[in-house]
Amino acid sequence: MQAEQRTVYEICLAGHLDYQWRDWFEGMTLFQHQDGTTRLIGAVDQAGLHGILKKIRDIGAPLIFVMPTDKEI
């Protein structure tokens, strides 16, 4: 079986997530925006993406969107 390809994703959450959470979302970079959202950007495979989404669910952070992106990390 081939190793799964990693894709850069941008995940947008409502509210500001403290930078202390960055270690919990390993491999993702956190950006807080003036519009009151937090963006997580990083390269992950599908299993990693599902793990990150589960962590977002577990902390109760409102998810706005998830999309692949061409942004540099």
N, C-alpha and C positions, 0 to 999 in steps of 0.2 A: 504494500500500500504506500502511495506517495505521501510525503509530508505536505500538510495543508499550507496553502499560500497565505501570507500575512498581507493585510490590507490596512491602510491608514483610515481610521474612522474619526469622525467628529460627533461627540455626544453632547447634547445640550440639556441642561437641567435648570429648572426654575429655582431661583434663590442663589445665594452665595454659599458655596461649600468651602469650609476653612481649609487652608493649605495643609493642615495636619493630616488630612485624608489622602494626600498624594501617595503616601507609601502603601495605603490599602489598595489603591488602583494602580498596581505595579505596571510600569511601562507607559503610563498615560501622563500627559502633561496637563495641569489644571490652569485654566485662565478664567479670571473673574471679569465680567463685562459690566459696564456702567448701566446696561439695561436691566440689571438685576438677575442675570443668568450666570451659570458656570459652564464652561466648555471643557470637556476632556478630549484630548487629541492624542492618538498614538496608533502604532501598528500592531495589530493582533490577528490571530487566525480565528476561525469561527468559534472554536471552543473557548478561546480567551474572551471573545466578545460576549458570549452567553454568560460567562463567569462574571464579567463586569456588570452586565445588566442585572444579574441576580443580586450583586452587592448593592446596586442602586435601589433595587426593590427592597432589600433588607433594611436599608437606612431610611426608607420612606421618602426619598427625594423624588419630586415630580419630574418625570421624563418629558421633554418637549420634542426632541427628535434624535434620530441616529441616522447618519449617512456616511457613505464612503466619501473621501475628500482627496484633493490633490495638494492640500496644505502641507508645508514642510514641518517636520517635527524636530 
